[in-house]
Amino acid sequence: MAKIIFNCSHGQEDPERAILPFVAANVAANVEQEAIVLLTIEGAWLCTKGYADPIKKDGFPDLQPLMAEFVENGGQIWGCGACTNPRGITEDDLVKGATIVGAAKIVEEIALGATPIAFG
């Protein structure tokens, strides 16, 4: 089984770039790969309750149900600690399936062979 880390650095300001990493990560989770969505920069807001609810884009699935499906399929949502901290995001704010992780954990997973994928 492969471990894949999908980076998501966008939120409400760019719905397409917020949704696409979750589409790809869901594909990976559905074929039983270990899939993680790493939320960085403005994407860090996605790990907070209610933030993803209004995010929609024609031609794409609505983000909030997509995120819930991803977690139900065994996917993990990681909020980057360096990005959540200055935004005041704490563990109490998180959606189901999300955790806040530090840079050391991210670097460790990549060093151990996780494949990082970023959507620019």
N, C-alpha and C positions, 0 to 999 in steps of 0.2 A: 504494500500500500504506500502510495506517495503522500507526502505532506506538502500542501501548497498554501502559501500565504498570499492572499489577494489584498493589495493595498488600495484603500479608498480614502482620498484626501478631499473629497467634495461633499457638500450637503445641500441645503435648500437653494444655494446660489447657482447650482448647476445640476439639475435633476438627472440628466442623462449620465453624467459621470458619477453620481451617487448610486444610481441603480445598477449600472453595468457590472461592477465588481460582484454584486450579490447574485446577478444572473449567472455569471461564470462560476462563482463559488457553489451555487446550488447544483449546477451540472456536476461539478466534482463530487459534492456530497452525495448526490443521487447515484453515482457509480462507485460509492464506498471508498472514496479517497478522503484522507484527513484534510479538511478544508477549514481555513481560518481567514476571516476578513479582519484586516488590521486597519483601524480607523485613525487617521492622522489629520493634522491641520484642521480645516473646517469640517472634515468628515468625522472628527471626534464627537461632534454634536449628535451624530446618528446613534450613539450608544445610549442616549438619554430618552427616558420615557416620553412619548408623545411627539418628539421632534420629527420623526420620519412619517408621521401620519399624513401630512398634506403633500408629500413628495410624489408627484405623478409626471409622466411624460408620454405623449402620444406614441404608440407603437411599443411601449414597454409595460411590464407588469407594475402595479402600484408597489411602492417600496415597502411599506410596513408589513403587508401580508407576505411579501417575498422574504423579508428578514425573519419573520416567524417560521415560515416553511424551512428556511435554511437551518435554523436552530433545531427544529423538529427532526430534520434529517441528519442531525449529529454535528452540524457545523458550529464553530466557535467564533464569537465576536470579541475582538481585543481592542480596547481603547488604549491608545498610546499614552502612557503616563506623562510624558513630556508635553503632550498636547492637551490632555484632560486637565492637568493641574492648573495651568494659567487660565483656563476657562471656568474654573471652579466646579468642575464635574467630579463627583465623588461616587463611591460604590452605591450609596443610597439612591442615586439618580438613574441607575442603569436598567436597561431593558433586560428581560429574561434572556439568559445565554451569554450575556456580556460580562467581561471582566476588564479591569485596568491592569496593564502589564508595563513593566519598565523596559528600557532599551536593551538591557542586558539579556532579558528573556528572548527578545526578538533576534538579537545577534546570535545567541546560543542556538536557537532553532535553525537559523540559516546556516550556521557553521556545521550543524549536525546533518545538513542535507535538505532542508526544506527549500522548495523552489519559490522564490518571490516573483509575483506578477503585479505590475503597476499599470494602471489605466491613466494616461496623461491627459 
